[in-house]
């Protein structure tokens, strides 16, 4: 058991365990949380009330969470002198499932990005972003309800691995020279260089997690999104490794588009269809034929762009949750930033953290609590008593504060 200097272990509650690839969740788990910077504390106050109300309504006294405040970001720097203290990483590892608000990236500080560091240190290799429409939310589409996807974005490799060199630096010149002389590469003088590592191991474990999710949740298809027509040995390999891991680990549990076109036994109407699309075409497809897509697995950069573009189709990031998940360790988080200009105004939309909590409860197998929160949120939006960002897109809506929106969600759970 780790010891904590700044965080306080709750007096009751147990750690979630992970044995033989399966989470074992006690009735009273300890869940660490980071409030986050800027608007984070406003959002957390509303969110935790919603979580506790849903747990109480779903399970009475049988299940509850002991929340454990841990430090990261600006508050951490003020309290502990560090942006991301080791004890916070220890808590995320010991208790396995955590939730965090947005963190500002220190400008000129010694750490590149707290979020990126967290993902790398804890090996949270999948960034999972479900995107669905909530009736009544302003959006740019004619039929926004047709989009209902879950994006699994590889979180540790690709051009985001941070291996790059400044134009004119000694390293960039040396590596460019090696590539020119040894491998005949044509690289303009004075170029900046970046490396795009993508491994069989990293690609396969991501696709495997997406396949498991698709099968466990009765989803209709899994699409591998890649740019393999141009980047054949990285993105093209991602596609090939994706099909390979489906064939080796999920034999008989899926079919491909090629199987379907051949007809016969392989074209079962109920099979999970594994297909692939080139990334640029996929952006069009999600706009024009969104209901043909379901679970998506994709490398880091494609996934980053695609997640935000998809969220825009259903009304933006205010209601877009996320989870960073590894093997037996997961950190759920808001997908938006700290929106510092609204800090302490009790104004901002807590929906992203609240829906990240829904993902967290689903991950723990506490589906009933998640369903209640979604029901509450749907009812709150229907009542048109919403935070400013939703109100400005909804004719006839009444703007309410962050905390009042939390109350509306809690009220909506009983409806
Ligand atoms: P941001 O904090 O996401 O805010 C940009 C704008 O998005 C806000 O001004 C607001 O737009 C809207 N918005 C964001 N969250 C909202 C919410 N919950 N409800 C309603 N509207 C919301 O982006 P930023 O200003 O570029 O970044 C600020 C800081 O956050 C930076 O330090 C950045 O590094 C960090 N960041 C952290 C994360 C993370 O922790 N996961 C992610 C992204 C950025 P309007 O003013 O138009 O209403």
Boltz pocket constraint, residues with backbone or C-beta under 6 A from the ligand:
constraints:
  - pocket:
      binder: B
      contacts: [[A, 101], [A, 102], [A, 103], [A, 104], [A, 105], [A, 115], [A, 318], [A, 333], [A, 334], [A, 335], [A, 336], [A, 337], [A, 338], [A, 339], [A, 340], [A, 348], [A, 349], [A, 350], [A, 351], [A, 352], [A, 389]]
      max_distance: 6.0
